[in-house]
């Protein structure tokens, strides 16, 4: 299997801890990813962040060009006010790391990195198309997250 990796970054006018807590709770996902519906937390987390923390499991539906796909997401790690790691299954396997770095009391840099396991034998043009699509998707997520959080925090 080949891996596809994409990463994007955005500055958000909100405290790093607030941005981290928002991302850690994936019931917020439809607010910054309009392709996601029906999110439910099926297992509470036991680590940092409580119910939404490490060990939490979620189910949702992802709209794709090939129709809706059920997805399961597991929070695989969380470092308070710094990082959220998650793994997703549904169609393809993917892993993501969301990191936040404080740039002052009310500003931070948020970074989202995504790794997708691709089936073997894909043409290079298809891999390039998938990479561009993945980068576009995480860019859109970060931009919408920025919009939501800055509205909430007066940014």
KATAJO-V625348 format. One record per residue. N is the residue number from 1. OMEGA is omega in radians with two decimals (* if undefined). NEAR is the number of other ideal C-beta (glycine too) atoms within 12 Angstrom. Layout:
N,OMEGA,NEAR  N,OMEGA,NEAR
//
This chain:
1,3.06,13  2,3.08,19  3,3.08,22  4,-3.13,31  5,3.09,23  6,3.13,31  7,3.09,22  8,-3.09,28  9,3.06,24  10,3.00,33  11,-3.13,26  12,3.12,40  13,3.10,26  14,3.13,34  15,-3.12,27  16,-3.12,33  17,3.13,25  18,3.12,30  19,3.12,43  20,-3.11,35  21,3.12,30  22,-3.13,35  23,-3.11,44  24,-3.14,40  25,-3.05,31  26,2.97,41  27,3.06,26  28,-2.99,29  29,-3.13,37  30,3.12,24  31,-3.12,23  32,3.01,35  33,-3.08,31  34,3.10,16  35,-3.09,25  36,3.06,32  37,3.00,19  38,-3.13,20  39,3.00,28  40,3.06,22  41,-3.09,28  42,3.07,22  43,3.10,20  44,3.06,20  45,-3.14,29  46,-3.08,16  47,3.13,23  48,3.13,25  49,3.06,30  50,-3.05,19  51,-3.10,23  52,-3.01,32  53,-3.14,31  54,-3.11,27  55,3.10,26  56,3.10,35  57,-3.10,28  58,2.97,36  59,3.05,26  60,3.09,29  61,3.12,24  62,3.07,31  63,3.10,21  64,3.10,17  65,3.14,13  66,-3.12,10  67,-3.11,11  68,3.12,17  69,3.01,23  70,-3.13,23  71,2.95,33  72,-3.12,27  73,3.09,38  74,3.04,31  75,-3.04,41  76,3.12,25  77,3.10,26  78,3.03,33  79,-2.98,24  80,3.10,19  81,-3.10,25  82,-2.93,27  83,3.00,30  84,3.08,42  85,-3.11,31  86,3.07,37  87,-3.12,29  88,3.05,32  89,3.12,22  90,-3.03,24  91,3.07,22  92,3.05,26  93,3.14,23  94,3.07,34  95,3.10,27  96,3.00,36  97,3.07,29  98,-3.11,45  99,3.10,29  100,3.11,37  101,-3.14,24  102,3.06,22  103,-3.08,19  104,-3.03,15  105,-3.05,14  106,-3.13,21  107,3.11,25  108,3.04,37  109,3.11,25  110,-3.13,44  111,3.10,31  112,3.11,40  113,-3.08,28  114,3.05,34  115,-3.14,26  116,3.07,31  117,-3.11,21  118,3.08,25  119,-3.12,17  120,3.00,10  121,3.11,10  122,3.07,20  123,-3.13,13  124,3.13,13  125,3.12,10  126,3.10,16  127,3.11,22  128,3.12,16  129,3.12,17  130,3.11,28  131,3.12,25  132,3.13,16  133,3.11,21  134,3.12,29  135,3.12,24  136,-3.13,18  137,-3.12,31  138,3.04,34  139,3.14,25  140,3.11,23  141,-3.11,36  142,-3.14,36  143,3.12,24  144,3.09,28  145,3.11,39  146,-3.13,32  147,-3.12,20  148,-3.06,28  149,3.12,35  150,3.06,26  151,-3.13,16  152,-3.04,21  153,3.06,24  154,-3.12,12  155,*,23
//
